[in-house]
Amino acid sequence: MAEPTTVARPYAEAAFKLADEAGELAKWSEMLAALAQVGEDARVRRAVADPSLSDAKVAGIFISILAGKLNSEAENFVRVLAQNGRLELLPDIREQFEVLKNEREGVVEAEVQSAFELSPAQLAELVQRLEKKTGRKVRTHVVVDRELIGGVKIVLGDKVIDGTARAQLAALETALKG
């Protein structure tokens, strides 16, 4: 069986194309986030899995929960997902859509893991350095992890920059053993 991300990719690309052509990337980002959130609700998941409910009824559940928050194209998108039995892929579709959107907008996501809370000035300096290094706008998500002892670890796409005290101590230990 194919991986969910592989199956979700064409749907994410189709949504991105619709959004891009209409100049509504931000709007589609919001709609897909809302759809993914609805799709993760346990009651909705049970309804999606219920074989006695028609595809149209299942799609109607999503559309009615998000009444007024979806445009007609997004409602049609939900109907297509329901007909193809792919509503459970909404979180993956949203994630892949965001990657495409960020790529178009020249934005890269960075997870910053820090042993301590960063001040706004420290975070701004870090973002500035990352933007200079990548040549792209950087959007950060900061996580405090006290086990790092000190310093920061940055996950930037598929790159990891580990400047934590824990990593430096591990490197020192390896050097002393070798």
C-alpha positions as a printed Julia matrix, in Angstrom:
178×3 Matrix{Float64}:
   0.0    0.0     0.0
   1.26   3.48   -0.86
   2.37   5.86    1.87
  -0.22   8.52    2.84
   2.16  11.31    1.79
   2.51   9.77   -1.68
  -1.25   9.47   -2.08
  -1.83  12.98   -0.68
   0.67  14.67   -3.01
  -1.55  14.95   -6.13
  -4.4   16.36   -4.05
  -2.08  18.92   -2.44
  -0.75  19.89   -5.87
  -4.3   20.25   -7.24
  -5.32  22.44   -4.29
  -2.16  24.5    -4.7
  -2.84  25.0    -8.42
  -6.42  26.13   -7.71
  -5.25  28.49   -4.97
  -2.34  29.86   -6.98
  -4.42  30.55  -10.08
  -7.0   32.38   -7.97
  -4.33  34.28   -6.0
  -5.71  32.77   -2.79
  -2.79  30.86   -1.26
  -3.4   32.29    2.21
  -7.15  31.62    2.02
  -6.58  28.0     0.94
  -3.99  27.59    3.68
  -6.64  28.61    6.23
  -9.33  26.4     4.67
  -7.07  23.34    4.56
  -6.01  23.94    8.17
  -9.67  24.05    9.22
 -10.48  20.94    7.17
  -7.53  19.04    8.66
  -8.63  20.03   12.16
 -12.19  18.82   11.51
 -10.8   15.6    10.02
  -8.84  14.87   13.19
 -11.96  15.01   15.41
 -12.79  11.5    16.7
 -16.53  11.83   15.94
 -15.83  12.95   12.38
 -13.33  10.1    11.91
 -16.01   7.63   12.98
 -18.45   9.14   10.48
 -15.85   8.96    7.67
 -15.24   5.28    8.5
 -18.98   4.44    8.68
 -19.8    2.38    5.57
 -23.52   3.17    5.91
 -22.93   6.88    5.17
 -22.72   7.94    1.53
 -19.77   9.94    0.22
 -22.07  12.94   -0.25
 -23.23  12.73    3.38
 -19.67  12.47    4.69
 -18.6   15.47    2.57
 -21.68  17.29    3.84
 -20.51  16.79    7.41
 -17.25  18.63    6.7
 -19.0   21.34    4.71
 -21.69  21.93    7.35
 -19.18  22.05   10.23
 -17.2   24.69    8.34
 -20.25  26.56    7.01
 -19.2   29.94    5.66
 -15.47  29.17    5.96
 -15.08  27.29    2.66
 -15.43  28.7    -0.83
 -17.19  26.68   -3.53
 -13.91  25.28   -4.89
 -12.95  24.02   -1.44
 -16.39  22.44   -1.0
 -15.92  20.66   -4.35
 -12.45  19.58   -3.22
 -14.01  17.99   -0.11
 -16.57  16.18   -2.29
 -13.8   14.79   -4.53
 -11.84  13.61   -1.48
 -14.97  11.94   -0.1
 -15.75  10.21   -3.42
 -12.2    8.88   -3.56
 -12.14   7.83    0.11
  -9.31  10.25    0.89
 -10.69  12.54    3.61
  -8.36  10.95    6.18
  -5.46  12.42    4.17
  -6.42  16.04    4.92
  -3.58  16.57    7.45
  -1.04  15.24    4.9
  -2.59  17.31    2.11
  -2.42  20.42    4.26
   1.22  19.76    5.17
   2.25  19.28    1.54
   0.23  22.32    0.47
   2.15  24.41    3.03
   5.47  23.15    1.63
   4.42  24.22   -1.88
   3.13  27.57   -0.59
   6.33  28.25    1.34
   8.41  27.35   -1.7
   6.43  29.78   -3.85
   6.72  32.54   -1.26
  10.43  31.93   -0.61
   9.83  30.92    3.0
  11.55  28.15    4.92
  10.25  26.73    8.21
  12.72  26.38   11.07
  12.19  24.61   14.36
  14.37  26.17   17.03
  14.93  23.99   20.08
  16.4   25.91   22.97
  17.31  25.01   26.52
  15.82  28.32   27.67
  13.2   30.8    26.52
  14.66  33.11   23.86
  14.15  36.84   24.17
  12.56  38.63   21.21
  15.97  40.22   20.45
  17.75  36.83   20.49
  15.1   35.3    18.23
  15.25  38.25   15.83
  19.05  37.96   15.6
  18.79  34.21   15.01
  16.17  34.7    12.28
  18.32  37.39   10.64
  21.34  35.06   10.58
  19.28  32.17    9.18
  17.78  34.4     6.49
  21.25  35.56    5.5
  22.49  31.96    5.4
  19.53  30.57    3.42
  18.68  33.58    1.27
  15.02  32.99    2.15
  12.52  34.32    4.64
  12.56  32.16    7.77
   9.46  31.34    9.81
  10.38  29.93   13.22
   8.67  27.68   15.71
  10.43  27.73   19.08
  10.42  24.75   21.46
  11.98  24.87   24.92
  13.79  21.63   25.83
  15.55  21.83   29.2
  17.48  18.59   28.46
  19.65  20.46   25.94
  21.54  22.03   28.89
  22.38  25.17   26.89
  22.49  26.54   23.34
  20.11  25.9    20.46
  19.39  23.19   17.93
  17.86  24.33   14.63
  16.02  22.03   12.24
  15.83  23.82    8.9
  14.22  21.59    6.3
  16.5   18.55    6.08
  19.44  20.34    7.74
  20.21  20.27   11.46
  22.43  22.84   13.13
  23.22  21.59   16.62
  24.87  24.19   18.83
  23.69  22.71   22.1
  25.9   22.07   25.1
  24.71  18.46   25.09
  25.97  17.97   21.5
  29.29  19.64   22.32
  29.75  17.43   25.38
  28.98  14.34   23.28
  31.56  15.43   20.69
  34.13  16.01   23.43
  33.41  12.56   24.89
  33.9   10.95   21.46
  37.17  12.84   20.94
  38.49  11.79   24.35
  37.61   8.13   23.74
  39.23   8.09   20.28
